[in-house]
Amino acid sequence: MFLKTVTPEEATGEVARIYQDEQTSMGFVMEATRCWTARPEVLPLYEQFSEGIKANFSLGMRAWRLITFIAAKQVPSTYCTHVYARSLTKELGSKDMVLALQRDYRSAGLSEKEVAMLAYAEQVARDASRITKADINALRAVGFTDVEISDIALCASFRSFISRFFDATGATPEPVFFDADPVFRDAMTVGKPI
């Protein structure tokens, strides 16, 4: 971490509660959480916004993870790619599926609707200024509602923002997120080296 942040031992109030919840659920406090505490009042705001988006996400957690993974690759965010590779390995059933997704989601065995969703998310993360009405109409044509399209854009934009913040503050992925297989680990290292 490049910045002075609140350590678990120094945490008080809402920061202490958030740290304790993460310690209980994960066994540690992620640097991705701690990096917000260079300004401690920001962490509760971030947590509330993040949880609010996820709680009402119209496409479910599989879509959230897929969108996040593809957006993180575009940023590029090694931290977020490793974290979401781990959860997607469980979600998709194998590391081979995650590698296929990383190489080219268009030929990874996803549904036509998921491919369209990820193409839009990729463009949001890469350069949202190039998105046109035709892109939105194409999403509608495969069955997405406007609320769902908004959620895809929100998830990809949110990931782009926070992934860049993590790198800018020097947050690095915890070793628990690194796969033992060097080929898989290298494939997930899309930005800052580990």
N, C-alpha and C positions, 0 to 999 in steps of 0.2 A: 504494500500500500504506500503510495507516495505522500499521502496526507496524514496528519494527526487526526485520529478518530477516537471515539469513545470505546474503551475496552470493556469487556463484560464486567470486570471488577469495578470500573468507574460508573457504570450505567445506573441511572436513577429514573423514576417516573415511568413514562410510556416507553422510553428506550429500554429500560430494564425489563419491562413486561414483554416487549417484542423479542428481545434477546433470549429471555427465559423460555418463551414459547418455541423458538427455533432450537435452542439447546435441548429442550425436551423432545421435540420431534425428530431432530437430525443428529443430535449428539455434539453439536458445535454451532457456532455463529458464523455464517458465511461472510466472506469479505464483501460479497455483493450486498449484504445487509449493512455491514459496518461502514462502508464507504459513504453512506448518506449522512453519517453522524459528524462529519467535519462541521456541519450545521445541525445539531441534534434535533431541532424542532422540525426538520424536514423529514426525518425517518417516519414518524407517525402519519404524516400527510401522504408520503409515498405508499406506505402499507395500506392505508385506507383506499387510495385510488386503485392500487393494484388488486386488492381483494374485491373491490367494487366491480371492476371490469370482469374479473373471473367469475364472480358470483352470478352474474346475469348474462354470461357469454352464451349466445344463442346456438352455437354450433357444437358445444361439448368439449371436453378436455382433450380428446384425440385431435380434433382440429386445432385447438389452442397449441398443442405440442408440435404438430406438423408445421403450422404457420410460424411459430417461434423458431423452430429449427432452420427453416428456409430463410427467414429474415436474418437470423444470426449469421448465416453463411454470407449473406450479402454485405453485412456491416463492414468488415468481417469480425466476428467475435468468437475467439477461441473459448472464452469462459462459457458463454451461453451455449455454444455448440456442444461442448463436452457435457454440460449439465443435462441438456435435453437429449443428447445421444443416449445417455444412461436411462432416462425415463422412456424414450421411444423403443429401446431394445426390449423392455418389458411389454410395452404397448403393442409392438409389431411382432414380437416373438423371437427375434434373432438379430444378431449384429449384422448378418449378411443383408437383411432388409434395410437396416439403417445405412449401411455402406451404399446400397443401391440408391437409396433416397438421396444421400449426399452426392453421389456421382451425377445422377439425373433423375429427379423425381418423376419426370414424364414417362420413364420406362421402368419404374420401380414396382409396377403392379398395383398402383392405386386406381381408384375409380376415375372416370372422366370428370366427375364433379370435383373430386379432390384435386386433380391435376389443374383444373381451371382455377380453383381456389388458391393453389400455391403459385400459379403463374401471376395472379393478381398480387398476392402477398410479396412475391419476389420483386415485382415492379414498384410496389409501394416502398420497399426497403431500398431499392436501387435508385429510383428517380421517379417519385410520384408526380412530378410536373408533366410527365409524358402520358399519363393516364387520360383517356378520352371517354366520352359518352359511349362510344362503341365498345370499350372494355367493360363498362357497366352493363350494357345490353347483352353482351356475351355471357356474363355471369347470370343475368336473369334468365337467359335462354336455357341454361343447364339446371335451373330450378332454385337459384338463390333469391331470397327476399331482400328488400332494401335494408332491413335490420341486419340480416346476416352479412350483407356486403359491407355495411358500416362496421360490423364487428371484425371482419377480416382486416379492413383498413386500420382499425383501432389496434388490433393485436400486433400487426406488422409494424405500425408506427411506434407503438409503445416499446416493442422490443428494440427497434432501431435507436430510440432515445436512451433507454436504460443501458443497453450494451455499450454505446459510446461513452456514457457516463462512467461505467465500470472501468473501461480502458483508460479514460482520461484521469481517473483518480488512482490508478494503479492497482485496482482490485484484481487478484489472480485466482484461478480456480483451485480449489482444495484438492489435494492428491486423491481423495476418495472418489472423485469424478473421473479420474484417469483410468482407462481400461488397461489391463495387463498386456494385451496384444499390441505390440508396437505399430503394426500396420494400421489397425483401427485407430489407435491413439494419434498417429500422424495424420490420418485422413480427417480427424475431427479438429485438428489444429489449423484453423483457417485464417487466423489473424496473428496476434501476438504469440511468439513461440513460448512453449512451456519449459 
